[in-house]
C-alpha cells in the first residue's frame, strides 16, 4: 500500500507501508508519522482548455480502509489554460497532425518508387511476367524517364508526380508503345499515382 513518511508535516519519503498487516507503526520518534495515500478519482475535464493539478492534503482523519492510520489525500482541481497556452496547444496539435499526414505521403511515395524499381528488375531478369519482359536498354530508359517522377514521390508530392508521369508517357509514347513491358510498367505507375492522388492525397 502506497504510503508517505512525514516529519512534522514535511514529506520525508514515499514507500510501501512498512507493516504488511497494516497495523499502526509503533516506536516512531516524535514528529514522525506514516500516512496511507488515498487517491480521489480524477474529474472529467476538457483537455483543450484546462488541465488537472494534483492537490495533497493532510487531514486529521484516518484512512477509510485502515482505521487508526492517518491518510494523505490526493485530490484534483481543474486549472484553465490561458489563451496563450490554448493557442500554443492548438499549434502543437495541428503540427502533429500535419506531420503524420505528410509522413504518410512520403512513406507511400517512397514505397511506390521501390515497388516500381522491383517491377522493372523482375521484368528484366525473371520469367513470371513473360509478356512484359524488358531488355537492359529498356530498363535503363524507364529508370531515366521515371527519375523526375521518383523525385516528387520521395518528397511525398503526388500532385507533381502525377504531372511528371503524364509528361513521361506523352514525351516517350512511341518508344513505350514498341515494348509491352515498357508501356505496361508506365501505365501501372501512372495508375498507382492517380489512385493515391484521387483518393488519399490532400495537398
Legacy VTK file of the C-alpha trace (Angstrom):
# vtk DataFile Version 3.0
C-alpha trace
ASCII
DATASET POLYDATA
POINTS 203 float
0.000 0.000 0.000
1.395 3.384 -1.021
2.295 5.482 1.952
4.320 8.557 2.894
6.566 9.163 5.874
6.349 12.691 7.281
8.292 14.636 9.887
6.255 17.436 11.398
4.157 17.598 8.231
7.127 17.597 5.841
7.378 14.726 3.424
10.441 12.538 4.017
9.823 9.736 1.524
7.213 7.751 -0.382
7.260 3.993 0.095
5.138 0.956 0.704
3.567 0.998 4.138
6.111 -0.708 6.412
3.722 -3.190 8.034
2.226 -5.970 5.925
-0.556 -6.471 8.468
-1.416 -2.760 8.066
-1.209 -2.196 11.772
-0.160 1.099 13.337
3.612 1.622 13.226
4.963 1.802 16.774
8.149 3.323 18.152
8.480 6.284 15.809
10.415 9.254 17.116
8.458 12.370 17.949
7.315 14.258 14.869
7.411 11.217 12.559
4.266 9.635 11.188
3.219 7.294 8.414
0.175 8.158 6.349
-1.509 5.950 3.760
-2.337 7.583 0.444
-5.972 7.911 -0.526
-6.359 8.841 -4.207
-9.575 10.525 -5.228
-10.964 9.900 -8.705
-9.885 12.316 -11.408
-12.721 14.547 -12.601
-13.758 14.802 -16.237
-12.135 17.792 -17.903
-11.690 19.358 -21.329
-8.078 18.843 -22.377
-8.353 21.622 -24.939
-8.938 24.392 -22.395
-7.887 23.074 -18.985
-5.650 20.664 -17.137
-5.662 18.860 -13.809
-3.398 19.763 -10.924
-2.970 17.391 -8.008
-3.553 18.757 -4.544
-2.154 16.984 -1.492
-3.850 17.449 1.876
-3.098 16.029 5.306
-6.452 15.886 7.091
-6.630 14.781 10.695
-8.613 11.746 9.593
-7.987 8.028 9.459
-7.905 6.194 6.147
-11.384 4.709 5.498
-9.948 1.233 4.889
-7.348 1.228 7.669
-8.694 2.512 10.969
-6.095 4.029 13.239
-3.801 5.121 10.381
-3.912 8.707 9.179
-4.284 9.425 5.499
-2.745 11.646 2.850
-5.373 12.648 0.297
-4.662 13.276 -3.371
-7.398 15.332 -4.993
-7.550 17.146 -8.316
-8.507 20.647 -9.336
-9.211 21.939 -12.828
-6.917 24.749 -13.938
-7.949 26.703 -17.043
-5.304 27.333 -19.685
-4.509 30.923 -20.554
-5.378 31.983 -24.081
-1.673 31.896 -24.892
-1.475 28.292 -23.686
-4.600 27.339 -25.637
-3.121 28.834 -28.820
0.206 27.057 -28.230
-1.511 23.719 -27.569
-3.596 24.097 -30.725
-0.482 24.792 -32.770
1.242 21.708 -31.376
-1.826 19.567 -32.062
-2.119 20.838 -35.625
1.608 20.414 -36.217
1.463 16.796 -35.032
-1.496 16.098 -37.302
0.341 17.694 -40.235
3.487 15.682 -39.522
1.533 12.424 -39.513
-0.181 13.260 -42.792
2.972 14.435 -44.561
4.892 11.405 -43.319
2.192 9.136 -44.744
2.549 10.790 -48.176
6.324 10.437 -48.075
6.087 6.817 -46.928
3.608 5.987 -49.702
5.727 7.718 -52.351
8.970 6.089 -51.242
7.301 2.690 -51.152
5.901 3.206 -54.640
9.359 4.048 -56.008
10.729 0.841 -54.502
7.851 -1.223 -55.908
8.385 0.234 -59.373
12.124 -0.446 -59.303
11.460 -4.034 -58.237
8.924 -4.439 -61.039
11.451 -3.234 -63.621
14.093 -5.604 -62.238
11.718 -8.593 -62.330
10.699 -7.832 -65.912
14.346 -7.652 -66.853
15.546 -10.849 -65.145
12.564 -13.097 -64.289
10.065 -15.017 -66.403
6.937 -14.841 -64.242
5.688 -11.984 -66.423
6.962 -13.244 -69.770
4.694 -10.997 -71.866
6.200 -7.924 -70.252
9.901 -8.689 -70.481
12.258 -5.752 -70.974
15.854 -5.586 -72.106
18.633 -3.883 -70.217
18.272 -0.895 -72.524
14.517 -0.771 -71.916
15.040 -0.921 -68.166
17.581 1.878 -68.246
15.283 4.041 -70.349
12.387 3.528 -67.913
14.569 4.384 -64.930
15.819 7.536 -66.667
12.328 8.662 -67.671
10.904 7.902 -64.231
13.660 9.792 -62.381
11.769 13.123 -62.064
8.631 11.205 -61.066
10.615 9.374 -58.395
11.960 12.665 -57.044
8.481 14.023 -56.378
7.238 10.708 -54.995
10.077 10.552 -52.471
9.121 14.075 -51.388
5.525 12.912 -50.967
4.256 15.340 -53.628
1.767 13.292 -55.635
0.414 16.308 -57.482
3.779 16.968 -59.129
4.438 13.247 -59.555
1.147 12.986 -61.466
2.149 15.828 -63.802
5.627 14.397 -64.389
4.188 10.940 -65.070
1.875 12.377 -67.715
4.900 14.001 -69.357
6.795 10.711 -69.360
4.037 8.930 -71.244
3.372 11.814 -73.643
7.017 12.539 -74.456
8.001 8.887 -74.867
4.800 7.405 -76.268
6.414 5.989 -79.417
9.207 4.177 -77.575
6.842 2.942 -74.872
4.336 1.504 -77.345
7.055 -0.544 -79.047
7.620 -2.733 -75.974
4.758 -4.218 -73.964
6.858 -4.357 -70.805
7.659 -0.678 -71.029
4.148 0.673 -71.648
2.540 -1.601 -69.047
5.120 -0.533 -66.461
4.498 3.136 -67.194
0.729 2.644 -67.100
0.980 0.745 -63.829
2.978 3.533 -62.189
0.591 6.169 -63.508
-2.420 4.223 -62.186
-0.839 3.860 -58.730
-0.073 7.582 -58.570
-3.559 8.591 -59.746
-5.262 6.217 -57.318
-3.473 7.718 -54.347
-3.831 11.261 -55.657
-7.564 10.932 -56.215
-8.430 9.010 -53.047
-5.946 9.888 -50.300
-3.738 12.809 -51.244
-4.859 16.079 -49.623
-2.472 18.744 -50.928
LINES 1 204
203 0 1 2 3 4 5 6 7 8 9 10 11 12 13 14 15 16 17 18 19 20 21 22 23 24 25 26 27 28 29 30 31 32 33 34 35 36 37 38 39 40 41 42 43 44 45 46 47 48 49 50 51 52 53 54 55 56 57 58 59 60 61 62 63 64 65 66 67 68 69 70 71 72 73 74 75 76 77 78 79 80 81 82 83 84 85 86 87 88 89 90 91 92 93 94 95 96 97 98 99 100 101 102 103 104 105 106 107 108 109 110 111 112 113 114 115 116 117 118 119 120 121 122 123 124 125 126 127 128 129 130 131 132 133 134 135 136 137 138 139 140 141 142 143 144 145 146 147 148 149 150 151 152 153 154 155 156 157 158 159 160 161 162 163 164 165 166 167 168 169 170 171 172 173 174 175 176 177 178 179 180 181 182 183 184 185 186 187 188 189 190 191 192 193 194 195 196 197 198 199 200 201 202
